[in-house]
Amino acid sequence: MLVLYSRNGCHLCEDARAALAVILADRAARGLHAPGVEVRDIEADEGWHRRYALTIPVVAFGHRELALATSPAALRRFLADVLDGTGASTGRT
């Protein structure tokens, strides 16, 4: 499961969510692993807010994260790295 840390009213977060939907649909159409996405509102948890307030949208998979996940190209690279073990991840571990 991918996790998208966001908050209501964050236009960058909405853009990231839309980009993820397109990228994951493309992956599924190509027969690649396309996990579901759980959206977590950082306002719902003090720890999430403290950790992600300045870096949302953040996409996480396991212990890997991509902060400021606003570029579809960066999202594709991150997903290729964490899901397929290919590509150069720009996220932190």
C-alpha positions as CSV (number, residue, x, y, z in Angstrom):
1,M,0.0,0.0,0.0
2,L,1.3,3.4,-0.9
3,V,0.6,6.2,1.5
4,L,0.0,9.8,0.4
5,Y,0.4,12.3,3.3
6,S,-1.6,15.4,2.5
7,R,-4.0,17.9,4.0
8,N,-7.3,19.3,2.8
9,G,-7.0,22.4,0.7
10,C,-3.5,21.5,-0.5
11,H,-3.5,21.9,-4.3
12,L,-0.1,20.3,-4.6
13,C,-1.5,17.3,-2.7
14,E,-4.5,17.1,-5.1
15,D,-2.1,17.2,-8.1
16,A,0.0,14.5,-6.6
17,R,-3.1,12.3,-6.0
18,A,-4.2,12.8,-9.6
19,A,-0.7,12.0,-10.9
20,L,-0.5,8.9,-8.8
21,A,-3.9,7.7,-10.1
22,V,-2.7,8.1,-13.7
23,I,0.7,6.5,-13.1
24,L,-0.7,3.6,-11.2
25,A,-3.4,3.0,-13.9
26,D,-0.6,3.0,-16.5
27,R,1.4,0.5,-14.4
28,A,-1.6,-1.8,-14.1
29,A,-2.3,-1.6,-17.8
30,R,1.3,-2.7,-18.4
31,G,1.0,-5.6,-16.0
32,L,3.2,-4.0,-13.3
33,H,2.5,-3.9,-9.6
34,A,0.1,-1.1,-8.9
35,P,-0.8,-0.9,-5.2
36,G,-3.7,0.9,-3.7
37,V,-3.2,4.4,-2.2
38,E,-4.1,5.3,1.3
39,V,-4.5,9.1,1.8
40,R,-3.6,10.3,5.3
41,D,-4.5,13.8,6.3
42,I,-1.7,15.2,8.4
43,E,-4.1,17.3,10.4
44,A,-5.6,14.1,11.9
45,D,-2.4,13.2,13.7
46,E,0.0,15.4,15.6
47,G,3.0,13.2,14.7
48,W,2.2,13.3,11.0
49,H,1.7,17.1,11.1
50,R,5.0,17.6,12.9
51,R,6.9,15.4,10.5
52,Y,5.3,16.4,7.2
53,A,3.8,19.9,7.5
54,L,6.6,21.5,5.4
55,T,7.1,18.7,2.9
56,I,3.6,17.6,1.8
57,P,2.7,15.9,-0.5
58,V,4.8,13.0,0.7
59,V,4.4,9.5,-0.9
60,A,5.6,6.6,1.2
61,F,6.1,2.9,0.6
62,G,7.4,0.9,3.5
63,H,10.3,2.9,4.9
64,R,10.9,4.9,1.7
65,E,9.5,8.4,1.2
66,L,9.4,10.9,-1.6
67,A,8.9,14.4,-0.1
68,L,7.4,17.3,-2.1
69,A,6.1,14.7,-4.5
70,T,4.8,17.1,-7.2
71,S,6.6,15.9,-10.3
72,P,5.0,13.1,-12.3
73,A,8.5,12.1,-13.5
74,A,9.8,11.9,-9.9
75,L,6.8,9.9,-8.9
76,R,7.4,7.4,-11.7
77,R,11.1,7.1,-10.8
78,F,10.2,6.6,-7.1
79,L,7.6,4.0,-7.9
80,A,9.9,2.1,-10.3
81,D,12.5,2.1,-7.6
82,V,10.4,1.0,-4.6
83,L,8.0,-1.4,-6.5
84,D,10.3,-2.8,-9.2
85,G,13.8,-2.2,-7.8
86,T,14.8,-0.2,-10.8
87,G,15.4,3.5,-11.4
88,A,17.1,6.0,-9.2
89,S,15.0,7.1,-6.3
90,T,15.0,10.7,-5.3
91,G,13.3,9.9,-2.0
92,R,14.9,9.4,1.4
93,T,15.2,6.1,3.1
